[in-house]
């Protein structure tokens, strides 16, 4: 979406917040941002300036991060806080 996050992303984030709870929702959003950012950097490295004109959907990264947090949340948080 050219202007930023779409309403579907906001609704998905709200749903993830209901499912994961307060700390899990924050970690899920953080994970989605990291995954999306890493993908954006990889696209720029691979395709150069052409990649800057592309739009990347945020929902797939949010879903992946939510699944990781729901399945391995305690281990991920413990690993992150230990390092």
PyMOL Python script that loads the backbone (N, CA, C, O; Angstrom):
from pymol import cmd

cmd.read_pdbstr("""\
ATOM      1  N   UNK A   1       0.847  -1.170   0.000  1.00  0.00           N
ATOM      2  CA  UNK A   1       0.000   0.000   0.000  1.00  0.00           C
ATOM      3  C   UNK A   1       0.890   1.229   0.000  1.00  0.00           C
ATOM      4  O   UNK A   1       1.750   1.343   0.873  1.00  0.00           O
ATOM      5  N   UNK A   2       0.729   2.135  -0.917  1.00  0.00           N
ATOM      6  CA  UNK A   2       1.650   3.268  -1.041  1.00  0.00           C
ATOM      7  C   UNK A   2       1.749   4.146   0.200  1.00  0.00           C
ATOM      8  O   UNK A   2       2.822   4.675   0.490  1.00  0.00           O
ATOM      9  N   UNK A   3       0.661   4.313   0.933  1.00  0.00           N
ATOM     10  CA  UNK A   3       0.679   5.221   2.080  1.00  0.00           C
ATOM     11  C   UNK A   3       1.112   4.537   3.377  1.00  0.00           C
ATOM     12  O   UNK A   3       1.188   5.204   4.409  1.00  0.00           O
ATOM     13  N   UNK A   4       1.389   3.276   3.364  1.00  0.00           N
ATOM     14  CA  UNK A   4       1.811   2.561   4.570  1.00  0.00           C
ATOM     15  C   UNK A   4       1.025   1.280   4.753  1.00  0.00           C
ATOM     16  O   UNK A   4       0.617   0.642   3.783  1.00  0.00           O
ATOM     17  N   UNK A   5       0.815   0.908   6.012  1.00  0.00           N
ATOM     18  CA  UNK A   5       0.080  -0.313   6.302  1.00  0.00           C
ATOM     19  C   UNK A   5      -1.386  -0.156   5.922  1.00  0.00           C
ATOM     20  O   UNK A   5      -1.982   0.901   6.127  1.00  0.00           O
ATOM     21  N   UNK A   6      -1.951  -1.206   5.374  1.00  0.00           N
ATOM     22  CA  UNK A   6      -3.364  -1.206   5.034  1.00  0.00           C
ATOM     23  C   UNK A   6      -4.204  -1.621   6.223  1.00  0.00           C
ATOM     24  O   UNK A   6      -3.680  -2.069   7.243  1.00  0.00           O
ATOM     25  N   UNK A   7      -5.509  -1.468   6.086  1.00  0.00           N
ATOM     26  CA  UNK A   7      -6.421  -1.802   7.173  1.00  0.00           C
ATOM     27  C   UNK A   7      -6.418  -3.303   7.458  1.00  0.00           C
ATOM     28  O   UNK A   7      -6.639  -3.711   8.598  1.00  0.00           O
ATOM     29  N   UNK A   8      -6.175  -4.120   6.455  1.00  0.00           N
ATOM     30  CA  UNK A   8      -6.096  -5.563   6.667  1.00  0.00           C
ATOM     31  C   UNK A   8      -4.936  -5.939   7.571  1.00  0.00           C
ATOM     32  O   UNK A   8      -5.059  -6.842   8.398  1.00  0.00           O
ATOM     33  N   UNK A   9      -3.802  -5.249   7.419  1.00  0.00           N
ATOM     34  CA  UNK A   9      -2.653  -5.495   8.297  1.00  0.00           C
ATOM     35  C   UNK A   9      -2.988  -5.136   9.741  1.00  0.00           C
ATOM     36  O   UNK A   9      -2.590  -5.840  10.670  1.00  0.00           O
ATOM     37  N   UNK A  10      -3.712  -4.051   9.924  1.00  0.00           N
ATOM     38  CA  UNK A  10      -4.090  -3.620  11.269  1.00  0.00           C
ATOM     39  C   UNK A  10      -5.040  -4.635  11.901  1.00  0.00           C
ATOM     40  O   UNK A  10      -4.897  -4.976  13.075  1.00  0.00           O
ATOM     41  N   UNK A  11      -6.007  -5.114  11.124  1.00  0.00           N
ATOM     42  CA  UNK A  11      -6.936  -6.115  11.652  1.00  0.00           C
ATOM     43  C   UNK A  11      -6.212  -7.420  11.974  1.00  0.00           C
ATOM     44  O   UNK A  11      -6.502  -8.053  12.990  1.00  0.00           O
ATOM     45  N   UNK A  12      -5.277  -7.826  11.123  1.00  0.00           N
ATOM     46  CA  UNK A  12      -4.500  -9.036  11.385  1.00  0.00           C
ATOM     47  C   UNK A  12      -3.661  -8.867  12.641  1.00  0.00           C
ATOM     48  O   UNK A  12      -3.576  -9.791  13.450  1.00  0.00           O
ATOM     49  N   UNK A  13      -3.042  -7.711  12.822  1.00  0.00           N
ATOM     50  CA  UNK A  13      -2.246  -7.458  14.025  1.00  0.00           C
ATOM     51  C   UNK A  13      -3.127  -7.494  15.276  1.00  0.00           C
ATOM     52  O   UNK A  13      -2.707  -7.995  16.319  1.00  0.00           O
ATOM     53  N   UNK A  14      -4.336  -6.968  15.170  1.00  0.00           N
ATOM     54  CA  UNK A  14      -5.261  -7.017  16.309  1.00  0.00           C
ATOM     55  C   UNK A  14      -5.643  -8.460  16.635  1.00  0.00           C
ATOM     56  O   UNK A  14      -5.713  -8.840  17.803  1.00  0.00           O
ATOM     57  N   UNK A  15      -5.888  -9.253  15.606  1.00  0.00           N
ATOM     58  CA  UNK A  15      -6.215 -10.661  15.817  1.00  0.00           C
ATOM     59  C   UNK A  15      -5.041 -11.403  16.451  1.00  0.00           C
ATOM     60  O   UNK A  15      -5.235 -12.208  17.362  1.00  0.00           O
ATOM     61  N   UNK A  16      -3.840 -11.142  15.981  1.00  0.00           N
ATOM     62  CA  UNK A  16      -2.646 -11.768  16.560  1.00  0.00           C
ATOM     63  C   UNK A  16      -2.509 -11.361  18.025  1.00  0.00           C
ATOM     64  O   UNK A  16      -2.126 -12.173  18.868  1.00  0.00           O
ATOM     65  N   UNK A  17      -2.823 -10.099  18.324  1.00  0.00           N
ATOM     66  CA  UNK A  17      -2.774  -9.641  19.707  1.00  0.00           C
ATOM     67  C   UNK A  17      -3.764 -10.378  20.594  1.00  0.00           C
ATOM     68  O   UNK A  17      -3.465 -10.671  21.752  1.00  0.00           O
ATOM     69  N   UNK A  18      -4.949 -10.682  20.054  1.00  0.00           N
ATOM     70  CA  UNK A  18      -5.929 -11.440  20.830  1.00  0.00           C
ATOM     71  C   UNK A  18      -5.469 -12.867  21.087  1.00  0.00           C
ATOM     72  O   UNK A  18      -5.674 -13.413  22.171  1.00  0.00           O
ATOM     73  N   UNK A  19      -4.849 -13.461  20.082  1.00  0.00           N
ATOM     74  CA  UNK A  19      -4.413 -14.858  20.202  1.00  0.00           C
ATOM     75  C   UNK A  19      -3.145 -14.982  21.055  1.00  0.00           C
ATOM     76  O   UNK A  19      -3.063 -15.856  21.918  1.00  0.00           O
ATOM     77  N   UNK A  20      -2.167 -14.121  20.817  1.00  0.00           N
ATOM     78  CA  UNK A  20      -0.864 -14.260  21.465  1.00  0.00           C
ATOM     79  C   UNK A  20      -0.790 -13.589  22.832  1.00  0.00           C
ATOM     80  O   UNK A  20       0.095 -13.913  23.624  1.00  0.00           O
ATOM     81  N   UNK A  21      -1.690 -12.670  23.125  1.00  0.00           N
ATOM     82  CA  UNK A  21      -1.610 -11.952  24.391  1.00  0.00           C
ATOM     83  C   UNK A  21      -0.661 -10.766  24.287  1.00  0.00           C
ATOM     84  O   UNK A  21      -0.053 -10.529  23.243  1.00  0.00           O
ATOM     85  N   UNK A  22      -0.545 -10.024  25.387  1.00  0.00           N
ATOM     86  CA  UNK A  22       0.236  -8.785  25.336  1.00  0.00           C
ATOM     87  C   UNK A  22       1.709  -8.974  25.006  1.00  0.00           C
ATOM     88  O   UNK A  22       2.165  -8.393  24.021  1.00  0.00           O
ATOM     89  N   UNK A  23       2.476  -9.737  25.751  1.00  0.00           N
ATOM     90  CA  UNK A  23       3.898  -9.810  25.383  1.00  0.00           C
ATOM     91  C   UNK A  23       4.113 -10.507  24.045  1.00  0.00           C
ATOM     92  O   UNK A  23       4.995 -10.125  23.276  1.00  0.00           O
ATOM     93  N   UNK A  24       3.312 -11.523  23.771  1.00  0.00           N
ATOM     94  CA  UNK A  24       3.461 -12.249  22.506  1.00  0.00           C
ATOM     95  C   UNK A  24       3.157 -11.383  21.299  1.00  0.00           C
ATOM     96  O   UNK A  24       3.791 -11.534  20.254  1.00  0.00           O
ATOM     97  N   UNK A  25       2.199 -10.476  21.427  1.00  0.00           N
ATOM     98  CA  UNK A  25       1.855  -9.586  20.318  1.00  0.00           C
ATOM     99  C   UNK A  25       2.998  -8.630  20.015  1.00  0.00           C
ATOM    100  O   UNK A  25       3.289  -8.362  18.849  1.00  0.00           O
ATOM    101  N   UNK A  26       3.643  -8.118  21.042  1.00  0.00           N
ATOM    102  CA  UNK A  26       4.783  -7.208  20.836  1.00  0.00           C
ATOM    103  C   UNK A  26       5.919  -7.952  20.153  1.00  0.00           C
ATOM    104  O   UNK A  26       6.517  -7.438  19.207  1.00  0.00           O
ATOM    105  N   UNK A  27       6.221  -9.148  20.621  1.00  0.00           N
ATOM    106  CA  UNK A  27       7.295  -9.938  20.010  1.00  0.00           C
ATOM    107  C   UNK A  27       6.947 -10.332  18.581  1.00  0.00           C
ATOM    108  O   UNK A  27       7.824 -10.392  17.719  1.00  0.00           O
ATOM    109  N   UNK A  28       5.671 -10.601  18.327  1.00  0.00           N
ATOM    110  CA  UNK A  28       5.234 -10.958  16.977  1.00  0.00           C
ATOM    111  C   UNK A  28       5.388  -9.779  16.031  1.00  0.00           C
ATOM    112  O   UNK A  28       5.879  -9.948  14.915  1.00  0.00           O
ATOM    113  N   UNK A  29       4.982  -8.597  16.450  1.00  0.00           N
ATOM    114  CA  UNK A  29       5.161  -7.403  15.613  1.00  0.00           C
ATOM    115  C   UNK A  29       6.641  -7.142  15.350  1.00  0.00           C
ATOM    116  O   UNK A  29       7.035  -6.821  14.229  1.00  0.00           O
ATOM    117  N   UNK A  30       7.448  -7.283  16.388  1.00  0.00           N
ATOM    118  CA  UNK A  30       8.893  -7.108  16.220  1.00  0.00           C
ATOM    119  C   UNK A  30       9.455  -8.118  15.224  1.00  0.00           C
ATOM    120  O   UNK A  30      10.252  -7.764  14.355  1.00  0.00           O
ATOM    121  N   UNK A  31       9.038  -9.371  15.353  1.00  0.00           N
ATOM    122  CA  UNK A  31       9.504 -10.409  14.426  1.00  0.00           C
ATOM    123  C   UNK A  31       9.051 -10.159  12.999  1.00  0.00           C
ATOM    124  O   UNK A  31       9.818 -10.372  12.060  1.00  0.00           O
ATOM    125  N   UNK A  32       7.812  -9.707  12.823  1.00  0.00           N
ATOM    126  CA  UNK A  32       7.315  -9.391  11.487  1.00  0.00           C
ATOM    127  C   UNK A  32       8.079  -8.251  10.846  1.00  0.00           C
ATOM    128  O   UNK A  32       8.374  -8.281   9.651  1.00  0.00           O
ATOM    129  N   UNK A  33       8.400  -7.240  11.650  1.00  0.00           N
ATOM    130  CA  UNK A  33       9.174  -6.107  11.130  1.00  0.00           C
ATOM    131  C   UNK A  33      10.585  -6.549  10.739  1.00  0.00           C
ATOM    132  O   UNK A  33      11.104  -6.135   9.702  1.00  0.00           O
ATOM    133  N   UNK A  34      11.199  -7.388  11.567  1.00  0.00           N
ATOM    134  CA  UNK A  34      12.553  -7.881  11.250  1.00  0.00           C
ATOM    135  C   UNK A  34      12.534  -8.732   9.986  1.00  0.00           C
ATOM    136  O   UNK A  34      13.394  -8.569   9.121  1.00  0.00           O
ATOM    137  N   UNK A  35      11.567  -9.637   9.866  1.00  0.00           N
ATOM    138  CA  UNK A  35      11.482 -10.481   8.668  1.00  0.00           C
ATOM    139  C   UNK A  35      11.215  -9.647   7.415  1.00  0.00           C
ATOM    140  O   UNK A  35      11.848  -9.858   6.380  1.00  0.00           O
ATOM    141  N   UNK A  36      10.285  -8.707   7.509  1.00  0.00           N
ATOM    142  CA  UNK A  36       9.988  -7.848   6.368  1.00  0.00           C
ATOM    143  C   UNK A  36      11.171  -6.972   5.989  1.00  0.00           C
ATOM    144  O   UNK A  36      11.447  -6.778   4.805  1.00  0.00           O
ATOM    145  N   UNK A  37      11.866  -6.447   6.979  1.00  0.00           N
ATOM    146  CA  UNK A  37      13.049  -5.627   6.710  1.00  0.00           C
ATOM    147  C   UNK A  37      14.175  -6.421   6.073  1.00  0.00           C
ATOM    148  O   UNK A  37      14.845  -5.937   5.161  1.00  0.00           O
ATOM    149  N   UNK A  38      14.384  -7.636   6.552  1.00  0.00           N
ATOM    150  CA  UNK A  38      15.420  -8.490   5.967  1.00  0.00           C
ATOM    151  C   UNK A  38      15.090  -8.831   4.520  1.00  0.00           C
ATOM    152  O   UNK A  38      15.976  -8.874   3.667  1.00  0.00           O
ATOM    153  N   UNK A  39      13.824  -9.071   4.251  1.00  0.00           N
ATOM    154  CA  UNK A  39      13.405  -9.350   2.880  1.00  0.00           C
ATOM    155  C   UNK A  39      13.586  -8.129   1.991  1.00  0.00           C
ATOM    156  O   UNK A  39      14.023  -8.253   0.847  1.00  0.00           O
ATOM    157  N   UNK A  40      13.258  -6.962   2.503  1.00  0.00           N
ATOM    158  CA  UNK A  40      13.434  -5.725   1.730  1.00  0.00           C
ATOM    159  C   UNK A  40      14.903  -5.486   1.410  1.00  0.00           C
ATOM    160  O   UNK A  40      15.242  -5.108   0.289  1.00  0.00           O
ATOM    161  N   UNK A  41      15.772  -5.702   2.385  1.00  0.00           N
ATOM    162  CA  UNK A  41      17.209  -5.528   2.151  1.00  0.00           C
ATOM    163  C   UNK A  41      17.703  -6.534   1.121  1.00  0.00           C
ATOM    164  O   UNK A  41      18.497  -6.185   0.248  1.00  0.00           O
ATOM    165  N   UNK A  42      17.243  -7.779   1.213  1.00  0.00           N
ATOM    166  CA  UNK A  42      17.651  -8.797   0.236  1.00  0.00           C
ATOM    167  C   UNK A  42      17.190  -8.429  -1.171  1.00  0.00           C
ATOM    168  O   UNK A  42      17.924  -8.634  -2.139  1.00  0.00           O
ATOM    169  N   UNK A  43      15.983  -7.888  -1.290  1.00  0.00           N
ATOM    170  CA  UNK A  43      15.493  -7.472  -2.606  1.00  0.00           C
ATOM    171  C   UNK A  43      16.302  -6.319  -3.172  1.00  0.00           C
ATOM    172  O   UNK A  43      16.579  -6.287  -4.371  1.00  0.00           O
ATOM    173  N   UNK A  44      16.684  -5.371  -2.325  1.00  0.00           N
ATOM    174  CA  UNK A  44      17.490  -4.243  -2.802  1.00  0.00           C
ATOM    175  C   UNK A  44      18.873  -4.716  -3.214  1.00  0.00           C
ATOM    176  O   UNK A  44      19.411  -4.252  -4.220  1.00  0.00           O
ATOM    177  N   UNK A  45      19.456  -5.632  -2.454  1.00  0.00           N
ATOM    178  CA  UNK A  45      20.777  -6.157  -2.809  1.00  0.00           C
ATOM    179  C   UNK A  45      20.711  -6.920  -4.127  1.00  0.00           C
ATOM    180  O   UNK A  45      21.611  -6.816  -4.960  1.00  0.00           O
ATOM    181  N   UNK A  46      19.656  -7.677  -4.306  1.00  0.00           N
ATOM    182  CA  UNK A  46      19.545  -8.499  -5.513  1.00  0.00           C
ATOM    183  C   UNK A  46      19.147  -7.704  -6.754  1.00  0.00           C
ATOM    184  O   UNK A  46      19.708  -7.911  -7.830  1.00  0.00           O
ATOM    185  N   UNK A  47      18.177  -6.793  -6.608  1.00  0.00           N
ATOM    186  CA  UNK A  47      17.633  -6.110  -7.776  1.00  0.00           C
ATOM    187  C   UNK A  47      18.041  -4.649  -7.890  1.00  0.00           C
ATOM    188  O   UNK A  47      17.692  -3.995  -8.874  1.00  0.00           O
ATOM    189  N   UNK A  48      18.753  -4.131  -6.933  1.00  0.00           N
ATOM    190  CA  UNK A  48      19.202  -2.741  -6.996  1.00  0.00           C
ATOM    191  C   UNK A  48      18.052  -1.761  -6.843  1.00  0.00           C
ATOM    192  O   UNK A  48      17.101  -2.015  -6.105  1.00  0.00           O
ATOM    193  N   UNK A  49      18.145  -0.638  -7.547  1.00  0.00           N
ATOM    194  CA  UNK A  49      17.158   0.434  -7.403  1.00  0.00           C
ATOM    195  C   UNK A  49      15.775   0.044  -7.902  1.00  0.00           C
ATOM    196  O   UNK A  49      14.787   0.662  -7.506  1.00  0.00           O
ATOM    197  N   UNK A  50      15.681  -0.958  -8.753  1.00  0.00           N
ATOM    198  CA  UNK A  50      14.361  -1.409  -9.219  1.00  0.00           C
ATOM    199  C   UNK A  50      13.521  -1.913  -8.056  1.00  0.00           C
ATOM    200  O   UNK A  50      12.297  -1.783  -8.080  1.00  0.00           O
ATOM    201  N   UNK A  51      14.149  -2.479  -7.049  1.00  0.00           N
ATOM    202  CA  UNK A  51      13.420  -3.032  -5.908  1.00  0.00           C
ATOM    203  C   UNK A  51      12.787  -1.938  -5.051  1.00  0.00           C
ATOM    204  O   UNK A  51      11.827  -2.199  -4.327  1.00  0.00           O
ATOM    205  N   UNK A  52      13.309  -0.729  -5.127  1.00  0.00           N
ATOM    206  CA  UNK A  52      12.759   0.354  -4.318  1.00  0.00           C
ATOM    207  C   UNK A  52      11.368   0.776  -4.785  1.00  0.00           C
ATOM    208  O   UNK A  52      10.642   1.436  -4.043  1.00  0.00           O
ATOM    209  N   UNK A  53      10.996   0.405  -5.994  1.00  0.00           N
ATOM    210  CA  UNK A  53       9.685   0.763  -6.520  1.00  0.00           C
ATOM    211  C   UNK A  53       8.633  -0.307  -6.256  1.00  0.00           C
ATOM    212  O   UNK A  53       7.468  -0.128  -6.612  1.00  0.00           O
ATOM    213  N   UNK A  54       9.024  -1.404  -5.643  1.00  0.00           N
ATOM    214  CA  UNK A  54       8.102  -2.492  -5.344  1.00  0.00           C
ATOM    215  C   UNK A  54       7.447  -2.281  -3.994  1.00  0.00           C
ATOM    216  O   UNK A  54       8.006  -1.630  -3.112  1.00  0.00           O
ATOM    217  N   UNK A  55       6.254  -2.838  -3.845  1.00  0.00           N
ATOM    218  CA  UNK A  55       5.565  -2.846  -2.567  1.00  0.00           C
ATOM    219  C   UNK A  55       5.583  -4.262  -2.019  1.00  0.00           C
ATOM    220  O   UNK A  55       5.387  -5.227  -2.757  1.00  0.00           O
ATOM    221  N   UNK A  56       5.817  -4.376  -0.729  1.00  0.00           N
ATOM    222  CA  UNK A  56       5.879  -5.683  -0.081  1.00  0.00           C
ATOM    223  C   UNK A  56       4.719  -5.765   0.905  1.00  0.00           C
ATOM    224  O   UNK A  56       4.538  -4.874   1.734  1.00  0.00           O
ATOM    225  N   UNK A  57       3.940  -6.830   0.813  1.00  0.00           N
ATOM    226  CA  UNK A  57       2.844  -7.043   1.756  1.00  0.00           C
ATOM    227  C   UNK A  57       3.418  -7.402   3.127  1.00  0.00           C
ATOM    228  O   UNK A  57       4.365  -8.182   3.220  1.00  0.00           O
ATOM    229  N   UNK A  58       2.851  -6.839   4.177  1.00  0.00           N
ATOM    230  CA  UNK A  58       3.331  -7.080   5.531  1.00  0.00           C
ATOM    231  C   UNK A  58       2.692  -8.323   6.147  1.00  0.00           C
ATOM    232  O   UNK A  58       3.285  -8.949   7.026  1.00  0.00           O
ATOM    233  N   UNK A  59       1.498  -8.685   5.699  1.00  0.00           N
ATOM    234  CA  UNK A  59       0.748  -9.781   6.311  1.00  0.00           C
ATOM    235  C   UNK A  59       1.502 -11.117   6.330  1.00  0.00           C
ATOM    236  O   UNK A  59       1.479 -11.793   7.359  1.00  0.00           O
ATOM    237  N   UNK A  60       2.170 -11.532   5.240  1.00  0.00           N
ATOM    238  CA  UNK A  60       2.870 -12.821   5.312  1.00  0.00           C
ATOM    239  C   UNK A  60       3.949 -12.861   6.394  1.00  0.00           C
ATOM    240  O   UNK A  60       4.138 -13.890   7.044  1.00  0.00           O
ATOM    241  N   UNK A  61       4.643 -11.766   6.587  1.00  0.00           N
ATOM    242  CA  UNK A  61       5.692 -11.724   7.611  1.00  0.00           C
ATOM    243  C   UNK A  61       5.088 -11.728   9.006  1.00  0.00           C
ATOM    244  O   UNK A  61       5.653 -12.308   9.934  1.00  0.00           O
ATOM    245  N   UNK A  62       3.951 -11.085   9.150  1.00  0.00           N
ATOM    246  CA  UNK A  62       3.259 -11.087  10.434  1.00  0.00           C
ATOM    247  C   UNK A  62       2.734 -12.479  10.766  1.00  0.00           C
ATOM    248  O   UNK A  62       2.793 -12.904  11.919  1.00  0.00           O
ATOM    249  N   UNK A  63       2.229 -13.180   9.778  1.00  0.00           N
ATOM    250  CA  UNK A  63       1.725 -14.544   9.998  1.00  0.00           C
ATOM    251  C   UNK A  63       2.871 -15.493  10.358  1.00  0.00           C
ATOM    252  O   UNK A  63       2.739 -16.311  11.268  1.00  0.00           O
ATOM    253  N   UNK A  64       3.983 -15.385   9.651  1.00  0.00           N
ATOM    254  CA  UNK A  64       5.139 -16.238   9.953  1.00  0.00           C
ATOM    255  C   UNK A  64       5.634 -15.975  11.372  1.00  0.00           C
ATOM    256  O   UNK A  64       5.899 -16.910  12.127  1.00  0.00           O
ATOM    257  N   UNK A  65       5.757 -14.702  11.728  1.00  0.00           N
ATOM    258  CA  UNK A  65       6.213 -14.357  13.079  1.00  0.00           C
ATOM    259  C   UNK A  65       5.218 -14.838  14.132  1.00  0.00           C
ATOM    260  O   UNK A  65       5.625 -15.286  15.204  1.00  0.00           O
ATOM    261  N   UNK A  66       3.920 -14.749  13.840  1.00  0.00           N
ATOM    262  CA  UNK A  66       2.911 -15.218  14.793  1.00  0.00           C
ATOM    263  C   UNK A  66       3.000 -16.729  14.986  1.00  0.00           C
ATOM    264  O   UNK A  66       2.893 -17.219  16.111  1.00  0.00           O
ATOM    265  N   UNK A  67       3.194 -17.462  13.906  1.00  0.00           N
ATOM    266  CA  UNK A  67       3.333 -18.912  14.026  1.00  0.00           C
ATOM    267  C   UNK A  67       4.564 -19.289  14.831  1.00  0.00           C
ATOM    268  O   UNK A  67       4.510 -20.187  15.672  1.00  0.00           O
ATOM    269  N   UNK A  68       5.668 -18.609  14.580  1.00  0.00           N
ATOM    270  CA  UNK A  68       6.896 -18.882  15.346  1.00  0.00           C
ATOM    271  C   UNK A  68       6.671 -18.586  16.822  1.00  0.00           C
ATOM    272  O   UNK A  68       7.088 -19.360  17.685  1.00  0.00           O
ATOM    273  N   UNK A  69       6.011 -17.461  17.116  1.00  0.00           N
ATOM    274  CA  UNK A  69       5.782 -17.107  18.512  1.00  0.00           C
ATOM    275  C   UNK A  69       4.816 -18.067  19.192  1.00  0.00           C
ATOM    276  O   UNK A  69       5.000 -18.400  20.362  1.00  0.00           O
ATOM    277  N   UNK A  70       3.791 -18.514  18.478  1.00  0.00           N
ATOM    278  CA  UNK A  70       2.840 -19.433  19.089  1.00  0.00           C
ATOM    279  C   UNK A  70       3.446 -20.811  19.319  1.00  0.00           C
ATOM    280  O   UNK A  70       3.116 -21.480  20.298  1.00  0.00           O
ATOM    281  N   UNK A  71       4.331 -21.238  18.421  1.00  0.00           N
ATOM    282  CA  UNK A  71       4.934 -22.571  18.554  1.00  0.00           C
ATOM    283  C   UNK A  71       6.175 -22.567  19.442  1.00  0.00           C
ATOM    284  O   UNK A  71       6.373 -23.486  20.237  1.00  0.00           O
ATOM    285  N   UNK A  72       7.011 -21.538  19.308  1.00  0.00           N
ATOM    286  CA  UNK A  72       8.309 -21.525  20.000  1.00  0.00           C
ATOM    287  C   UNK A  72       8.516 -20.244  20.796  1.00  0.00           C
ATOM    288  O   UNK A  72       9.661 -19.846  21.015  1.00  0.00           O
ATOM    289  N   UNK A  73       7.461 -19.595  21.232  1.00  0.00           N
ATOM    290  CA  UNK A  73       7.548 -18.285  21.860  1.00  0.00           C
ATOM    291  C   UNK A  73       8.466 -18.216  23.057  1.00  0.00           C
ATOM    292  O   UNK A  73       9.307 -17.321  23.138  1.00  0.00           O
ATOM    293  N   UNK A  74       8.326 -19.134  23.981  1.00  0.00           N
ATOM    294  CA  UNK A  74       9.150 -19.105  25.191  1.00  0.00           C
ATOM    295  C   UNK A  74      10.627 -19.280  24.862  1.00  0.00           C
ATOM    296  O   UNK A  74      11.479 -18.605  25.439  1.00  0.00           O
ATOM    297  N   UNK A  75      10.926 -20.171  23.949  1.00  0.00           N
ATOM    298  CA  UNK A  75      12.335 -20.403  23.576  1.00  0.00           C
ATOM    299  C   UNK A  75      12.922 -19.180  22.865  1.00  0.00           C
ATOM    300  O   UNK A  75      14.074 -18.817  23.102  1.00  0.00           O
ATOM    301  N   UNK A  76      12.137 -18.553  22.003  1.00  0.00           N
ATOM    302  CA  UNK A  76      12.623 -17.383  21.275  1.00  0.00           C
ATOM    303  C   UNK A  76      12.880 -16.225  22.235  1.00  0.00           C
ATOM    304  O   UNK A  76      13.915 -15.564  22.145  1.00  0.00           O
ATOM    305  N   UNK A  77      11.952 -15.977  23.148  1.00  0.00           N
ATOM    306  CA  UNK A  77      12.122 -14.883  24.101  1.00  0.00           C
ATOM    307  C   UNK A  77      13.304 -15.151  25.019  1.00  0.00           C
ATOM    308  O   UNK A  77      14.079 -14.237  25.303  1.00  0.00           O
ATOM    309  N   UNK A  78      13.458 -16.379  25.486  1.00  0.00           N
ATOM    310  CA  UNK A  78      14.598 -16.733  26.344  1.00  0.00           C
ATOM    311  C   UNK A  78      15.911 -16.563  25.598  1.00  0.00           C
ATOM    312  O   UNK A  78      16.880 -16.054  26.161  1.00  0.00           O
ATOM    313  N   UNK A  79      15.958 -16.985  24.328  1.00  0.00           N
ATOM    314  CA  UNK A  79      17.172 -16.836  23.528  1.00  0.00           C
ATOM    315  C   UNK A  79      17.506 -15.365  23.346  1.00  0.00           C
ATOM    316  O   UNK A  79      18.666 -14.972  23.474  1.00  0.00           O
ATOM    317  N   UNK A  80      16.497 -14.544  23.047  1.00  0.00           N
ATOM    318  CA  UNK A  80      16.735 -13.128  22.790  1.00  0.00           C
ATOM    319  C   UNK A  80      17.212 -12.422  24.062  1.00  0.00           C
ATOM    320  O   UNK A  80      18.150 -11.626  24.011  1.00  0.00           O
ATOM    321  N   UNK A  81      16.586 -12.703  25.180  1.00  0.00           N
ATOM    322  CA  UNK A  81      16.963 -12.033  26.433  1.00  0.00           C
ATOM    323  C   UNK A  81      18.316 -12.503  26.960  1.00  0.00           C
ATOM    324  O   UNK A  81      18.983 -11.772  27.692  1.00  0.00           O
ATOM    325  N   UNK A  82      18.725 -13.719  26.592  1.00  0.00           N
ATOM    326  CA  UNK A  82      20.014 -14.237  27.058  1.00  0.00           C
ATOM    327  C   UNK A  82      21.186 -13.641  26.288  1.00  0.00           C
ATOM    328  O   UNK A  82      22.306 -13.600  26.799  1.00  0.00           O
ATOM    329  N   UNK A  83      20.937 -13.175  25.055  1.00  0.00           N
ATOM    330  CA  UNK A  83      22.065 -12.659  24.260  1.00  0.00           C
ATOM    331  C   UNK A  83      22.261 -11.178  24.416  1.00  0.00           C
ATOM    332  O   UNK A  83      23.168 -10.608  23.810  1.00  0.00           O
TER     333      UNK A  83
END
""", "prot")
cmd.dss("prot")
cmd.show_as("cartoon", "prot")
cmd.util.cbc("prot")
cmd.orient("prot")
